[in-house]
Amino acid sequence: MHITFHLTRRGAIQVLALAAGVANGTAMAQAWPAKPISLIVPFPAGGTTDVLARALAEKLTLSLGQTVIVESKPGAGATLGADYVAKSKPDGYTLLVGAVHHTIASSVYKKLAYDFQKELAPITEIALVPNVLVINASNPAKTVAELVTQLKAKPGAYTFGSNGNGTAQHLIGTQFENLTGTDLVHVPYKGSGPLATDLLGGQITMSFDTVTPVLQHIKAGKLRALAVTTAKRSSALPDVPTLDEAGLKGFNIGTWFGVLAPAATPKDILTRLNTEIVKVIQSADFRKRMGEIGAEPIGNSADQMAAQIRSETDKFAKLVKDAKVVID
């Protein structure tokens, strides 16, 4: 009789312990977020990544009931910010606003301190933003053909700016050179803000930045858009042809932006983040804001974003090899 009671009591203790563990895990999941969340932008303030992050943070702060802070950690073609998040505590409080640049970096850089596909978990893509070939309005060229004629007349005398070595803008510029037979000098910047400033000031000839940071300058007549780099025209610049239409057949590179977390982040937190972010992306006022900055909202599943990352990493590896772009 005594033995039976002892076993029952021990079993009860085990059951209670198990129940407490489950309750504790549930409480932890329910408690998230219990403090502010950091959205890491791997570029300086003022660029497309920053604009998208701030629009998202404002809405997420309301839906999650915790402040979502946007932090800039620029440098090394957006890889410093990605490395910071990859090595952050996987607790759902440090997230990366990643972009197409990160699928290029793995092929461009000889050594990266992180593995983008293994150390970061995709949550959802926020939007796709077309890149646009822009020149200073004082440049006499009115079409891509006229600009190419100008560039060919003085090989090595003209410059194109980018958001940094190994970014989409860098690769687009290199592709442009290869397809047009021109010889340009690449000038890397830490982000769109300083790049736009120098383009407006006439320090560089042209850039292939995303539509967002240059749209107001195009509308104000300070910069001239000659073509977009995507297969389809931009809804924000419907009168501007694609590079394909301008004679560079098959040209199709755009810039997507999305949210990622450290790979070991609990699945329930990743799922909650996807649900909340997609809800924001699908909201009418967020979509209206995206239209104003020339962005096309996405809001897909984590699996769809992961597939996009795999596909683009392979695509850009070939482009990088063909363009011979390598950074130590």
N, C-alpha and C positions, 0 to 999 in steps of 0.2 A: 504493500500500500504506500509505504514511504517512498519507494523507488518511482512508482507511477506519478506521484505528486511532483517529485523532483524534475522528472522529464517534462512534465506539462508546464511547470514554471519556466524551465529553460527555453522550451519552445515558445512560450508566451513572450519571453524577453526578446527572442530572435524576431518574432513577428512584429513586436513593438519597435524594435530597432530598424527593421526593414521599412515599416510604415513611416517612421520618423525620417529615414533617408529619402524616401519618395517625396514626402511632404516638404522636406528641405529643398530638394531639387526643384519641385514645383514652385516653391516660394521664391527661389532664386530666379527662375524663368519669369515669374510674374513680377518680380521686383525690378527687372530690367525695363526701361532705363531708370536707375536710381540717382544718376548724376549727369552733368552735361556731356554731350557727345562731340568729339572733334572730327570735322570733315577736313582732311588734309588735301590742299590744292598744291600740286607740284610745280606751279608757275607763280610769278608775281601777281599782285592784284591788278585788275583791269582787263585781263584777257578773257577769252570765252570760258575757260574752265572755272575761273573765279566768278564770273557772272552767273553761270549755271549753278554753281555750288551755293551761292547766296540766295538765289531764287528757291532752291530746294530746301536749304536750311531754314528759311523763314516759315515755310509750310510744315516741315517736319517738327519744328519747335512746338507748333500748335497741336499737331496730331499725336505726338509722343508725350507731351506734357513736360518735356525737359529741353533746356536750351541746347541748340545745335550750333556749335561755333565753327566758323571757317578759318582755318589757319594756312598761311602760305609757307611752303618749304620748297623754294625753287632751286634749280641747279642741275647740271649734268643732263640736259635734255629730258627733264622730268623724272630721272631715275633716283635722285636723292630722296624725294618725297615718297616714292614707291618703296624704297628700301626701308625708310623709317616706319611705314605702316606694316610692312612684311615682318619686321622685328618687334612690333608693338605687342602688348599683352592682348591675347585673343578673347576679349571680353565684351566686344560690341561697342566700345567707347572710342575707338580710333578707327576711322574709315578713310579710304582713299577715293578721291575723284580721279579715276584713271581715264586713259584715252588711247586712241589708236597708236600714239607715240610709243606706248609700252610694248606693243606687239612688234614694233620695228627695232626697238633698242636691243632685244635679245640677239639680233643678227648683226647690228652695227657695232656694238661694243665688244671688244675682245674679252673683257672680264666684267661681269656684273656681280655685285655683292648679294644678289637675290635671284630667285627663279620665279618669274612672273606667274607662270602657270601652276607651279607647285606651292608657292608660299602665300598666294593671295586667292581668296575665294570670291568669285563673281556674285553680285547680288542682282543688279539689273542695269541695263543701258538707259541713260537719261534721254539722250537726243543725238541726232546726226546733224552736223553742221557742214555745209559745203565750204570748200576752200575757194578763194577767188584770186585771180591774177590782178593785182592793182599797181598802178604807177602814179606818180605825182601829176596833178592836173596840168602842170607847166610843161610836161613832156608832150611833144607834138603828135606822138603816135595815137591813133584813134582805134586801131584794130590790132589783133595779134600779129597779123601778117606785116603790118607797118612796124610794129615793135621788133619783130624778128629781123627785118631788113636793117633797122637801126643797130641792133646788137651785132649783126654779122659784119657791119662796116668797120667796127673797132673791137676785134676779139680781145677779151681780157680787160676791157676798159669799163665794163658795167657790172653792177653788183645786184645780188638778191639777198634779202634778209630772211631769217627763219627764227623760230622760237628756240633754237638750240641745235647742236649737232645731234643727228640721229632722229630728229622729229619728222612728222609727216611733211611739214613745209620744206625741210631740207631735202627729203627724198623726192618730193614733187618738183622742186627746182632742178635737181639733178636729172630727173626724167625729162623735164622740159628741154634742158640742154641737149641731152642725147637725141631726142626726137626732132629738134630743130637745127641741130648742128651748130649751136652757138657756144660761146666760151664765156662763162660768167664767174665772178668772184663771189663765193659764199660768205656772208657775214652773219654769224650766229649771235642771237641775243638770249637773255634769260626768260623772255616772255613777250607777249603781244604789246604790252604797254610801251616799253622802250623802243620796240621795233616800229610801232606806228608813229611815235614821236620823230624818229630819224627819217622815216619815209615822208612824213609831212614837211620836215625841214630840208629835204633834198639831199640828205647824207647818203642815202642808198637809192638805187634806180627803181627797184620793184620788190614785191613780196607775194607769197602764195598763202597768206594767212587765212584763217577762217573768216566767214562773213561778219560775225558779231562785232569784233573790235574796230572794224573799218567801215561798217555800214553808215554810221552817222557822217563820217568824212566824205563818203561817196555821195550821200544825199546832199551834203553841203557844197559839193563841187570842188572839194580840195584834193580828192583822190579820184582817179578814173578806173573803173572796173572794166577789164577787157574780156575776161572769160571766167567761168567757174570750172572747177576741176572734176566735178562729179558727172555721172552719165546723164543726169537730168538737170534742168535749169533750177536755180534757187527761187523759191516762192517769194523771197524778199527782194530779189533782183530779176524779175521775169523777162526783162528786155536784154539781159546780158547772156550771150551765147555760151555754150559749153566749149571746152577745148577740143572736144571731138568735132563739134560743128565748125570750129575754127580751123580744122584741118589736121589736128593731132588725133588720128583715128584710134578709138579704143581707150582713150585716156579716161580713167575713172578712179580717182582717189578722193575720199571725203574723210572727215574727222568725226568719229563717234566718241561720246563721253559716257562713262558709267561709274557705278559705285562698287567698291570691293572692300573686303575685310581680311584680316589675317586668317590664314587657312584653317587654323584650329578653333576658330570661333564656333560656339555651340550651334547646332543645326536649328534649334528653335528660335534663336536670336536672328540667324540669317533669314529664316522664313518670315519672321515678323518684319524685318527690315524690308524684304522684298514686297510684302503686302502693303506696308505703309508708304514706301517710295512710289510704287506703281499707282497707288491711289492718288498721290499728289500729281504724278505725271498725267494721269487721265482727267484731272479736274479742269474745268473750263477756264478758270483764270490763269492757271499755269500754262495751259496750251496757248492762251492768248499772249502771255508773256514770251513764250518761245517764238511765236509768229513775229513779234516785234523785233526780236534779235536775229531772225533768220535761221532759227533752229527747228528741226523737225522732230517732235517728241516720239520716243519709242516705248519704254516701259515693258520689257519682256521678262521671261523667266531666267533664273540663274543658269539653267542648262543651255538655253538659247544663247546667252551671253558667252558662256564657256565655249560653245561651238564656234561662235564668231571669232573669239580670241585664237582658237586653234587654227581656224581657216586663214585668218589674216597673218598670223605668225609665219605660216608656210608661204603665203603669197609674197609677203615682204622679204622673206629670206631670199627668194629668187630675185626680186627687184634689187635688193641690196647687193647681191652677188654680181648681177649684170651691170649695176651702176658703179661697182667697186668702191662703195662707201664703207670705210672702216675707221673706228675710233679706238685708240689705245686706252 
